[in-house]
Amino acid sequence: MQAIIKARSEVGLELADVPRPNPGPRDVLIRVQKTGICGTDRHIYEWDAWAASRIKPPMVVGHEFVGIVADVGVGVKMVQPGDRVSGEGHIGCGYCYACRTGQSHICEKVDILGVDINGCFAPYVVLPESNIWKVDPAIPDDHACLFDPFGNAMHTVMAQPISGRQVLVVGCGSIGLMAVGILHVGGADLIIAIEPNPFKREIAKKMGADVVMEEIDPKEIKALTDREGVDVVLEMSGNPKAIVKAFDCIRNGGDVALLGIPPGEVCITWAKQIIFRGLTIRGINGRRMYETWYQSERFLRHYPELIEPVITHRLPFDRFEDGIKAMQDGTGCKVVLDWTDAKE
């Protein structure tokens, strides 16, 4: 079958013929229909320091998808051929303390689809039955293939109360933009979005941001609130300077949820910035399995506008490089690839 693979330890991805996978006794074989290009896929394409330390070529990349069940192992009971499904790309070990206490999203032995094992940028992908999610018929393929990043946004937003609160979203990539939309329909009192890219700032307005700014200005942000700062900061950028400045915008006793991944250390004055101000800080990783999936499904059934404005490109799978380049030059946000015509 045709697949997008990381063939060698260098910049780029390529189309190649690879063997079609076979499901094990408790596995599900899925005929992929649509996939989303993620920032992780861009990192793998660019072969940055993280990718070089984690990826072991050759392998099929990609982890955001929707498809139709083509075959199941003999031990599979939950789904059958013909079911429309997506899937959780974090495969926990099932045996460690985190997994056995309902925290498999932070399993230390996790395998990630398209990172540690062959991914979904292909006509077929295999996942354990436990990672399969049946897709509600009301949710179209172009949205269902983005459950993974939408779930990141949902997890970040829902990690603390947001209804009636004033929220600062730092970084409006695709996940930050989805977070703005979730905040808007979730009843946030004031949403301030920070994004240097003017194209994405316009999307943030469409998603429901009340105020959109190019960069963080703590004095201006405090002036916009009536609480000596925002109640909640959602940090989606991973930019070290932005992270530090964001702490100057939050009121005493506020909440900080950190999803963006900085490239190195971030210098925060612990006592002054956090301890004496009574802040609550949460690190956000992936999606809570499967609480976040249920939340995401409920929102997307009723609010398709939470994803649609974020999709800027719909392309056939063999034009994946056009999608990555649009993400690189700032003219693209979320890119959806169509695999229906891929050679099997």
C-alpha positions as CSV (number, residue, x, y, z in Angstrom):
1,M,0.0,0.0,0.0
2,Q,1.0,3.6,-0.5
3,A,2.1,5.4,2.7
4,I,3.8,8.6,3.9
5,I,7.0,7.5,5.6
6,K,10.0,8.8,7.3
7,A,12.5,6.8,5.3
8,R,15.8,8.2,6.6
9,S,17.3,10.3,9.4
10,E,17.1,13.6,7.4
11,V,14.7,16.4,6.5
12,G,11.6,15.3,4.6
13,L,8.9,12.7,4.2
14,E,8.1,10.6,1.2
15,L,5.5,8.4,-0.4
16,A,6.5,4.7,-0.6
17,D,5.0,1.3,-0.9
18,V,4.9,-0.6,2.4
19,P,3.3,-3.8,3.5
20,R,-0.3,-3.7,4.6
21,P,-0.6,-4.4,8.3
22,N,-2.4,-7.4,9.8
23,P,-4.5,-7.3,13.0
24,G,-3.6,-9.4,15.9
25,P,-6.2,-11.2,18.1
26,R,-7.3,-8.0,19.9
27,D,-6.5,-5.6,17.1
28,V,-8.7,-3.6,14.6
29,L,-7.7,-3.0,11.0
30,I,-9.0,0.3,9.8
31,R,-9.4,1.6,6.2
32,V,-8.3,5.2,6.6
33,Q,-10.5,7.9,5.0
34,K,-9.2,11.2,6.3
35,T,-6.2,12.3,8.3
36,G,-4.9,15.5,9.9
37,I,-1.4,16.8,9.7
38,C,-0.2,17.6,13.2
39,G,2.6,19.8,14.5
40,T,4.3,16.6,15.5
41,D,4.4,15.5,11.8
42,R,5.9,18.8,10.9
43,H,8.7,18.2,13.5
44,I,9.3,14.8,12.0
45,Y,9.4,16.3,8.5
46,E,11.9,19.0,9.6
47,W,13.9,16.5,11.6
48,D,14.5,18.7,14.6
49,A,16.3,17.7,17.8
50,W,13.2,16.1,19.3
51,A,12.5,14.0,16.1
52,A,16.1,12.9,15.8
53,S,16.0,11.7,19.4
54,R,12.7,9.9,19.2
55,I,11.9,8.6,15.7
56,K,13.5,5.4,14.3
57,P,13.2,5.3,10.5
58,P,11.9,3.8,8.4
59,M,8.3,4.1,9.7
60,V,4.8,5.3,8.7
61,V,4.0,8.6,10.3
62,G,0.7,10.3,11.3
63,H,-1.7,9.9,14.2
64,E,-4.9,11.8,13.5
65,F,-7.5,9.8,11.5
66,V,-11.0,8.6,10.8
67,G,-11.8,5.4,8.9
68,I,-13.9,2.3,8.4
69,V,-13.2,-1.0,10.2
70,A,-12.0,-3.4,7.5
71,D,-11.2,-6.4,9.7
72,V,-10.9,-7.4,13.4
73,G,-8.9,-10.0,15.4
74,V,-10.7,-13.1,16.8
75,G,-10.8,-11.5,20.3
76,V,-12.4,-8.2,19.3
77,K,-16.0,-7.7,20.5
78,M,-16.7,-4.0,20.5
79,V,-16.5,-3.2,16.8
80,Q,-17.1,-5.0,13.5
81,P,-16.3,-4.4,9.9
82,G,-18.2,-1.4,8.5
83,D,-18.1,0.6,11.7
84,R,-16.8,4.2,11.3
85,V,-14.1,4.9,13.9
86,S,-11.3,7.1,15.1
87,G,-8.7,6.1,17.7
88,E,-6.7,7.2,20.7
89,G,-3.0,7.4,19.5
90,H,-1.5,7.0,22.9
91,I,-1.2,3.2,23.6
92,G,-0.6,2.7,27.3
93,C,1.1,-0.4,28.7
94,G,-2.0,-1.3,30.8
95,Y,0.1,-2.5,33.8
96,C,1.9,0.5,35.3
97,Y,0.6,2.5,38.2
98,A,-0.7,5.3,36.0
99,C,-2.6,2.9,33.7
100,R,-4.1,1.0,36.6
101,T,-5.3,4.1,38.3
102,G,-7.1,5.7,35.4
103,Q,-4.2,7.9,34.2
104,S,-3.1,6.0,31.1
105,H,-2.6,9.4,29.3
106,I,0.6,9.7,31.4
107,C,1.8,6.1,31.1
108,E,5.6,6.2,31.2
109,K,5.8,3.3,28.8
110,V,3.4,4.7,26.2
111,D,3.7,3.9,22.5
112,I,2.5,6.8,20.3
113,L,0.9,6.1,16.9
114,G,3.1,7.5,14.1
115,V,6.0,8.2,16.5
116,D,6.9,4.9,18.2
117,I,4.9,2.6,16.0
118,N,3.6,2.8,12.4
119,G,1.0,5.5,12.0
120,C,-2.1,6.3,10.0
121,F,-0.7,8.2,6.9
122,A,-1.6,5.1,4.8
123,P,-4.7,3.3,3.5
124,Y,-4.7,1.0,6.5
125,V,-3.7,1.3,10.2
126,V,-3.9,-1.1,13.1
127,L,-4.8,-0.2,16.7
128,P,-5.7,-2.3,19.7
129,E,-9.5,-2.6,20.3
130,S,-9.1,-0.7,23.5
131,N,-8.0,2.4,21.6
132,I,-10.8,2.4,19.1
133,W,-13.5,5.1,19.3
134,K,-16.8,4.7,17.4
135,V,-17.6,8.0,15.7
136,D,-21.1,9.5,16.1
137,P,-22.9,9.7,12.7
138,A,-23.6,13.4,13.2
139,I,-19.8,14.3,13.1
140,P,-18.4,14.5,9.5
141,D,-15.1,12.9,8.5
142,D,-13.2,16.1,8.2
143,H,-14.0,16.8,11.9
144,A,-13.8,13.3,13.2
145,C,-10.2,12.9,12.0
146,L,-9.3,15.8,14.3
147,F,-10.5,14.2,17.5
148,D,-6.9,14.0,18.7
149,P,-5.9,17.7,18.6
150,F,-9.5,18.7,19.6
151,G,-9.1,16.5,22.6
152,N,-5.8,18.2,23.5
153,A,-7.7,21.5,23.5
154,M,-10.6,20.0,25.4
155,H,-8.3,18.5,28.1
156,T,-6.5,21.9,28.5
157,V,-9.7,23.9,28.8
158,M,-11.5,21.4,31.1
159,A,-8.6,20.9,33.5
160,Q,-10.1,23.8,35.6
161,P,-13.5,25.6,35.8
162,I,-14.0,28.1,32.9
163,S,-17.7,29.1,33.0
164,G,-18.0,32.8,34.0
165,R,-14.2,33.2,34.2
166,Q,-11.8,35.4,32.3
167,V,-9.2,33.5,30.3
168,L,-6.0,34.2,28.5
169,V,-5.1,31.8,25.6
170,V,-1.4,32.1,24.7
171,G,-0.7,30.8,21.2
172,C,-3.3,30.3,18.5
173,G,-2.1,27.3,16.5
174,S,-4.8,24.8,15.7
175,I,-5.1,23.6,19.3
176,G,-5.2,27.1,20.7
177,L,-7.9,28.1,18.3
178,M,-10.0,25.1,19.2
179,A,-9.5,26.0,22.8
180,V,-10.9,29.5,22.1
181,G,-14.0,27.9,20.6
182,I,-14.5,25.6,23.5
183,L,-14.2,28.5,25.9
184,H,-16.7,30.5,23.9
185,V,-19.4,27.9,23.9
186,G,-18.5,26.8,27.4
187,G,-19.4,30.2,28.9
188,A,-16.1,32.0,29.6
189,D,-16.8,35.6,30.6
190,L,-13.8,37.1,28.7
191,I,-11.4,35.4,26.2
192,I,-8.2,37.1,25.4
193,A,-6.1,35.4,22.6
194,I,-2.4,36.0,21.9
195,E,-1.0,35.2,18.5
196,P,1.8,36.9,16.4
197,N,0.4,35.5,13.1
198,P,-2.2,38.0,11.7
199,F,-3.9,35.2,9.7
200,K,-4.5,33.1,12.8
201,R,-5.6,36.2,14.8
202,E,-8.5,36.6,12.4
203,I,-9.4,32.9,12.9
204,A,-9.3,33.5,16.7
205,K,-11.9,36.2,16.3
206,K,-14.1,33.8,14.3
207,M,-13.7,31.2,17.1
208,G,-15.1,33.6,19.7
209,A,-12.1,35.5,21.2
210,D,-13.3,38.8,22.7
211,V,-9.8,40.4,22.4
212,V,-7.0,39.4,20.1
213,M,-3.5,40.7,20.6
214,E,-0.2,40.2,18.8
215,E,1.9,39.8,21.9
216,I,1.4,39.8,25.7
217,D,1.1,43.1,27.4
218,P,0.5,42.5,31.1
219,K,-0.6,46.0,31.9
220,E,-3.2,46.1,29.0
221,I,-4.5,42.6,29.9
222,K,-4.9,43.5,33.5
223,A,-6.8,46.7,32.4
224,L,-9.2,44.5,30.4
225,T,-10.2,42.5,33.5
226,D,-11.9,43.5,36.7
227,R,-10.0,41.0,38.9
228,E,-6.4,42.3,38.8
229,G,-5.7,39.8,36.1
230,V,-7.3,36.9,34.3
231,D,-8.6,33.9,36.3
232,V,-7.1,31.3,33.9
233,V,-4.1,31.1,31.6
234,L,-4.0,28.4,28.9
235,E,-0.4,28.3,27.6
236,M,-0.4,26.7,24.1
237,S,2.7,28.3,22.5
238,G,5.7,26.7,24.3
239,N,7.5,30.0,23.8
240,P,9.7,30.6,27.0
241,K,9.3,34.4,26.9
242,A,5.5,34.1,26.5
243,I,5.3,31.6,29.3
244,V,7.1,34.0,31.7
245,K,5.0,37.0,30.7
246,A,1.8,35.0,31.0
247,F,2.4,34.7,34.8
248,D,2.3,38.5,35.0
249,C,-1.2,38.5,33.7
250,I,-3.0,36.2,36.1
251,R,-4.6,37.2,39.3
252,N,-3.6,35.8,42.7
253,G,-5.3,32.4,43.2
254,G,-5.6,31.8,39.5
255,D,-5.2,28.6,37.4
256,V,-2.5,27.9,34.8
257,A,-2.7,25.0,32.3
258,L,0.4,24.3,30.3
259,L,0.2,22.4,27.0
260,G,2.8,24.1,24.9
261,I,6.2,22.4,25.0
262,P,9.2,24.8,25.3
263,P,12.4,23.7,23.6
264,G,14.4,24.0,26.8
265,E,14.4,25.4,30.3
266,V,12.0,28.2,31.4
267,C,13.1,30.6,34.2
268,I,10.3,31.4,36.6
269,T,10.8,33.0,40.0
270,W,9.0,30.3,42.0
271,A,8.3,32.2,45.2
272,K,7.3,35.5,43.7
273,Q,5.4,34.2,40.7
274,I,3.8,31.1,42.1
275,I,4.0,30.3,45.8
276,F,3.2,33.7,47.3
277,R,0.4,34.2,44.8
278,G,-1.3,30.8,45.5
279,L,-1.4,29.8,41.8
280,T,-2.5,26.3,40.7
281,I,-0.4,24.9,37.8
282,R,-1.4,21.9,35.7
283,G,0.7,20.1,33.1
284,I,-1.5,18.9,30.3
285,N,-0.5,15.8,28.3
286,G,-2.6,14.3,25.5
287,R,-6.2,13.4,26.4
288,R,-7.7,11.8,29.5
289,M,-8.7,8.3,28.3
290,Y,-11.5,8.3,27.7
291,E,-13.2,11.1,29.6
292,T,-11.9,13.7,27.1
293,W,-13.2,11.7,24.2
294,Y,-16.7,11.7,25.6
295,Q,-16.5,15.5,26.2
296,S,-15.2,16.1,22.7
297,E,-18.0,14.1,21.1
298,R,-20.7,16.0,23.0
299,F,-19.3,19.3,22.0
300,L,-18.7,18.4,18.3
301,R,-22.2,16.9,17.9
302,H,-23.7,20.4,18.7
303,Y,-21.0,22.8,17.7
304,P,-19.3,22.0,14.3
305,E,-18.0,25.6,14.3
306,L,-15.5,24.5,16.9
307,I,-13.4,22.9,14.2
308,E,-14.5,24.1,10.8
309,P,-12.8,27.6,10.8
310,V,-9.5,25.9,11.8
311,I,-9.4,23.7,8.7
312,T,-7.6,25.8,6.1
313,H,-6.6,23.1,3.6
314,R,-8.2,20.0,2.3
315,L,-5.8,18.0,0.1
316,P,-5.3,14.6,-1.5
317,F,-2.8,12.5,0.4
318,D,-0.1,12.8,-2.2
319,R,0.0,16.6,-1.8
320,F,1.0,16.3,1.9
321,E,4.1,18.5,1.3
322,D,1.9,21.4,0.2
323,G,0.1,21.1,3.5
324,I,3.3,21.1,5.5
325,K,4.7,24.1,3.6
326,A,1.5,26.0,4.3
327,M,2.0,25.3,8.0
328,Q,5.6,26.4,7.8
329,D,4.9,29.7,6.1
330,G,2.0,30.6,8.3
331,T,-0.7,30.4,5.6
332,G,-2.1,27.1,6.9
333,C,-3.6,26.0,10.2
334,K,-5.2,22.5,10.2
335,V,-4.6,20.4,7.0
336,V,-6.8,17.4,6.2
337,L,-5.6,14.8,3.8
338,D,-8.0,12.5,1.8
339,W,-7.0,8.9,1.5
340,T,-10.0,7.5,-0.3
341,D,-8.1,7.1,-3.6
342,A,-4.9,5.7,-2.1
343,K,-3.5,2.6,-3.7
344,E,-4.0,-0.5,-1.6
